[in-house]
Amino acid sequence: MCTCCGKDGKRKNLYLTEYDANAVASERRFVTGITMHVYRCPEGGGWHITSNQRQW
């Protein structure tokens, strides 16, 4: 289980595949206009999305 947290202190969503994370990132870009980036969870076992360019 991933314990990664976002800037709000809440746990980040963990996506099992890079494809799944990219699908959510693309949808959020479309809805919000904010570019989202996909990166591998540093704890392993999945992928996260972020709007923070320094994270990825």
RODO-332245 format. One record per residue: residue number from 1; residue in three letters; y, x negated, z of N, C-alpha, C in turn. Coordinates in steps of 0.001 Angstrom, whole numbers, always signed. Each point is the difference from the previous one (the first is absolute). Layout:
REC   i  aa     nyy     nxx     nzz    cayy    caxx    cazz     cyy     cxx     czz
REC NUM ALA       Y       X       Z       Y       X       Z       Y       X       Z
...
This chain:
REC   i  aa     nyy     nxx     nzz    cayy    caxx    cazz     cyy     cxx     czz
REC   1 MET   -1184    -832      +0   +1184    +832      +0   +1245    -875      +0
REC   2 CYS    +963    +376    -783   +1237    -756    -151    +995    +390   +1092
REC   3 THR    +666    -991    +570   +1024    +266   +1011   +1399    -345    -498
REC   4 CYS    +172    -196   -1313   +1308    -335    -565    +981   +1149    +208
REC   5 CYS   +1251    -357    +331   +1036   +1005    +229   +1171    -216    -945
REC   6 GLY    +682   +1084    -315   +1196     -57    -824   +1222    -286    +853
REC   7 LYS   +1169     -36    -632   +1234    -298    +725    +350   +1080   +1018
REC   8 ASP    -591   +1193    -155    +226   +1092    +949    -954     -62   +1191
REC   9 GLY    -899    -976      +5    -946    -170   +1089   -1272    +816    -133
REC  10 LYS     -73    +830   -1029   -1194    +824    -223   -1013    -783    -825
REC  11 ARG   -1266    +339    +177   -1045    -681    -778    +150    +295   -1482
REC  12 LYS    -230   -1040    -791     +67    +144   -1455   -1251    +696    -519
REC  13 ASN    +169    +737   -1090   -1157    +575    -681    -793   -1129    -641
REC  14 LEU   -1299     +95     +78    -885    -989    -598    -733    +655   -1163
REC  15 TYR    +117    -603   -1176    -669    +500   -1197   -1190    -910    -276
REC  16 LEU   -1131    +601    -300   -1227    -778    -164      +3    -873   -1241
REC  17 THR    +702    +449   -1052     +39    -787   -1233   +1434    -257    -424
REC  18 GLU    +191   -1050    -760   +1312    -306    -554    +440   +1126    -938
REC  19 TYR    -957    +573    -714    +290   +1109    -910    +597   +1186    +764
REC  20 ASP    -610    +362   +1122    +502   +1113    +811   +1412    -277    +506
REC  21 ALA    +234   -1211    +477   +1324    -366    +504   +1035     +56   -1115
REC  22 ASN    -360    -485   -1186    +927     +47   -1133    +308   +1431    -420
REC  23 ALA    -982    +885     +77    +220   +1404    -355   +1022    +635    +942
REC  24 VAL    -125    -259   +1291    +944    +542    +976   +1377    -636    -186
REC  25 ALA     +39   -1308    -230   +1273    -692    -212    +724    +561   -1220
REC  26 SER    -727    +254   -1066    +600    +559   -1220    +552   +1394    +255
REC  27 GLU    -737    +813    +726    +458   +1355    +317   +1272     -43    +847
REC  28 ARG     +28    -888    +985   +1191    -110    +856   +1205    -519    -777
REC  29 ARG    -231    -933    -934   +1097    -478    -860    +577   +1156    -795
REC  30 PHE    -880    +834    -537    +424   +1140    -811    +801    +998    +836
REC  31 VAL    -468    +300   +1202    +633   +1008    +852   +1298    -504    +628
REC  32 THR      -1   -1243    +482   +1146    -504    +767    +918    -927    -780
REC  33 GLY    -515    -584   -1076    +784    -983    -747     -21   -1384    +628
REC  34 ILE    -750    -160   +1081     -87   -1287    +693   -1225    -750    -505
REC  35 THR    +193   -1251    -392   -1114    -816    -474    -891    -379   +1173
REC  36 MET   -1266    +292    -144    -984    -316   +1028    -903   -1116    -515
REC  37 HIS    -452    -844    +918    -855   -1129    -349   -1328    +133    +742
REC  38 VAL   -1051    -450    -630   -1344     +42    +576    -380   -1406    +445
REC  39 TYR    -605    -101   +1174    -472   -1304    +468   -1272    +178    +822
REC  40 ARG    -800   -1047     +16   -1265     +26    +750    +305     -25   +1499
REC  41 CYS    -723    +797    +744    +155     +28   +1453    -335   -1384    +567
REC  42 PRO    +888    -570    +817    -289   -1324    +554   -1195      -2    +952
REC  43 GLU    -389   +1163    +484   -1173    +103    +868   -1274    +227    -806
REC  44 GLY    +153    +165   -1312   -1143    +189    -892    -449   +1446     -73
REC  45 GLY    -810    +273   -1010    -608   +1313    -107    +815   +1064    -684
REC  46 GLY   +1071    -356    -670    +762   +1027    -694   +1346    -484    -499
REC  47 TRP    +838    +966    -344   +1299    -254    -620   +1071    +865    +645
REC  48 HIS   +1239    -510      -6   +1155    +738    +502   +1044     +94   -1103
REC  49 ILE    +979    +889    +217   +1171     +24    -874   +1234    -216    +865
REC  50 THR   +1028    -580    -596   +1236    -269    +718   +1177     +60    -960
REC  51 SER   +1167    +260    +554   +1228     -97    -784    +677   -1342    +268
REC  52 ASN    -545    -758    +938    +545   -1299    +379    -483   -1070    -978
REC  53 GLN    +916    -575    -763    -381    -991   -1007    -529   -1282    +623
REC  54 ARG    +418    -334   +1201    -443   -1243    +638   -1453     +69    +453
REC  55 GLN    -495   +1204    +223   -1363    +171    +520   -1056    -415   -1013
REC  56 TRP    +222    +278   -1249   -1041    -258    -987    +284   -1294    -667
